[in-house]
Amino acid sequence: MFKSRSGSPIWAAVGVAALLSAWPAGAAPLVACFANWPPFQMLRSDGTPVGVSLELSMMALQRLGHQVEFLELPIRRCIEEVTRGRIDLAVGVRTETGLALTRRTKSVVVLGLFVGVGERRRPVEGPLRVGISFQRDQAALASRHPAWTFEFHRSDLLGFRKLARGHVDAVLADVTWAAGLDDKDIAGISLSDAQLITELVHEGFRPGLESLRDAYDSLLSAWIADGLVDRAYREALGHSFGEISAGAMVKHLREKSVATSDRDGAVSRRMDR
């Protein structure tokens, strides 16, 4: 069971235990795929899927009468398998997929441009070598920043390592994810002053499950109006969904990168003596 920051299951912490009554006998189990996207959806070291986005999906599908199994796949394969009807739904996809997408959303990507410490105010309108993961929408980014050249990597953490080694000028990565990194992973890296890019994320259902998609949408709308989604986010990440959408992690991340840089500088000065 997924845990909140307090250690208790999120569904219990947000007060929705009554919603998770037993599903009807004989209800068809569903298979949902997702791409690794900490801290919203990911696998623990023991293979258990965790994250506030996955738990909210699980809660909603159980409430609608379905067991659900989660399968981690690369985003492109996940979308392909759902499109072909081999998997029932994809959790955490954007609008370009062509699936039966939910209209409401409980997940958001807040992208920031990360640069080397001391380059926070570097102009971003001109040519830049920018590292991005394969999950990003390159076409949309290229239309916004035609002077950028994109270099792909399998994960944002690999992108940060490339940035630290000077292989790229900047990395476009999820601010919420970066705020949870260990100090060693963000040493020498800072969030630039460039405008944040917000992308809403949805669930995509396979063909033939449009009625389930509509029921899921209606339930999610009710939970958003009731504040349940915000409460789940506060329990899991310390900020509401709305606060995270507005870039609540930015201040924390900038303070963290400055503190890490100051500490690294102090260590370097001691070693030089």
N, C-alpha and C positions, 0 to 999 in steps of 0.2 A: 504494500500500500504506500502511496506517495505521502510524504511528510511535509508539514508546514515548518516555518522557522522555529516554532515552539516544540517541534518534535511529534506533534499529534497529526493524524491524517487530516488533510485539508478539508475534506467533506465534513468532518466532525467540527473542525475549528470554525468553519463559516456557518454552522448551524443548519445543515441540510440533510442530516441523517435520515429524516423521515422520507426524503425523496428517493432514497436508495432501497426501496422495498423490493422484494423478490420479483424478478421478471416473470411473465406468464410462461407456463409449462409449454415446451415445444417451440418457443421463439427461436428464430434462426440466429445463430451466432454470426457476428460480423468480423471481418478482418480489416484493420485500418493500418495503412503504412504512414511513415513519417521520416523526414530527414533529420539528422542530428542538428540541433539548434539550441545549445545551452543558453540560458537556464530554463527555456520554455518547454523543450521536448528533447529527450536524450536517453541514453542507456546507462544504468549504473554498471559498475565493474562486474556484478553478478548476472548481468543481462536483463535486469528488470527495467522496464521503461518508466521514466520519471519526468516530472515537470508540470507546471500549472496548466499549460495548454492541453496536454494529454489527459490530465485528471479531469478537467472540465468536459472534455469530449467524452470520456468514459462515463462521467456522471450523467450527461445528457442522454447518451445512447442507452444506458441502463434504465433511466427513467422512462424512455420510450419503448422498453421491453426487449432489449437486446443485450446479450453478452458481447464482449468485444475483445479481440486479441490484437496487440500492436506489433508491427513488424518494421524494423528500421531498414530503410533502403536509401540509396542516393536519390536526390529529388527527381531527376529526370526519369529514372526507372520507376519510381513510385507513381509518377503521373502516367507513365506509359501503361503500367499494370492496371491502374484504375480505368483508364480509357478503354482498354481491351476487355474489361469486365472480369479480370482475374482476381482483383482485390476490390473491396466494397467502397472504401473511401480513403482519401489522402488528407492528413491533418497538416495544416500549415502551408498552403499554396497560395500563389498570387493569381491575378485575374487573367493572365495570358494562357491558362492551361486548356480552356475549352471544355472543362468538366462541368457538371451541375453544381455550381458554387453556391455556398450560403450567401445570403444578402447581408446578414449581420456578422460581426467579427469579434473574437475574444483574444486576438493576437495581433501584435504590431511589431514591425522591424523599424528601429530608429537608427539610421546609418550616420556615422560620423566619419570625417576624414582624419586619419591619424598620421602624424608626421614625427620627425625627430624632435627631441626636446630643444627648445630655442628657435624652432621654426613654426611656432604656433600661428604667427601672423603672416606666414608666407602667402603671397598671392596665389589663388587657385584658378584664375581665369586663363592662364597661359598653359604651355605644354607641361604635362606631368606624366611620369610613369606611375600608374596607379594599380596596385594589387587588389584584386577582388576574387571572391570565391565563385565557383561555378553556379551557386544558387542565385546570384544576383542577376537582375535584368539588364544585360549589357546594352541592348538597343535603347532603352529609356535613358540610361546613364550617358550614352554617347550623344544622344540628342540634347541633353542638358549641358554637356561639357565636350564639345567637338574637338578640342585641342588635347584631350587626354588620350594616352595610349594605355590599354588595359593589359595586364599580365595576370593570368589565372593561377590560382592555387586551390588545393583540395579543401583547405580549412583556413579560417581567419588567423588561427595561431601560427600556421606556416607563413602566412602573409606578414605577421609581426616579426617573425624571424628574418624574413627577407628584408624588411625595412631596417631592422637593427644592423644588418650587414651591408646596407647601402645598395641593395640590388634593385630597389624601387624607391621612388621619391615619397610615396604616401600609400596608405592602405585604407580602403573603404570597408568599415566593419561595424557590427552591431554594438551600439553604445552599452546597452544593458548587459550583453555578454562580457564586454571588456571590463565593466565595473566589477565583475566577480573574479577577475584573474588574480593569480598570485603576483606579488610585487616583482618577482624575478622575470615574469613573462611580459611585464609592461615597462621594465627598466629602459630608460633612454627614449621612451615613446610618449607623445603628448597628443591630446585631442586638439585639432586646429580650431580656429575661429570661424571656419567655413560653415555655412548654413547646414543644419541637419536635414536629412532626407527621411521622410516618414512613409513607410509602405504598410498598408493594411494587409492582413493575411487571413485566409478563409479556409474552410473545409471544402473539398471537392468530392462529390459522390459519383459512382459509376452510372452509366446509362441504365435506366429502369428503376432507379432509387430516388426519383424526383419527389415522390410523396414523402419519403423519409426525410429528404433534405428539407422540405417545407415544414414538417413537424419539428425537426431539429432547430430550424431557423426561428420558429415561433417560441419554442422553449428558451432558446438563447436570448431572444428579445425580452422575454419575461424576466429572466435572470439578470440581464443588464439593467432593466428598469427597477428591479428590486434591490439592486446593489450587490447581488451575490458575486458577480464577476469581480467587482472592485475589492470585495472582502477576501476573495480567494487570492488575488494578487498581493494584497497587503500581507496576508499570512505567509505567502511563499517568498516574496521579494522585498517586503517592507514599504512598498508604494502601491497605490491603486493603479488600475489599468489606465485611467485617464492621466494620471501623473507620469507614468512611464511613456505614454504616447506623446506627452508634451516635453519629453527629454529630462525627466527628473534625475536621471543618473549622471547628467553632465557635470554638475558641481562636484559631486562625490568623486567622479573620475578625474577631474582636473586637479582636485586637492591631492588625490592619491598619486598621480603622476609627478606632481611637484615635490611631494614628500619623498617619493622614491628617488627622484633625481637629486634632491638635497642630500639624502643619506648616502647615495652612491658617490657624490662629490666629496663628502666628508671622508669616506673610506679611501678614495683616491688620494686626497691630500695627506692622510695619515701614512699611506704607503710611500708617498714621495719624500717623506721626511727622512 
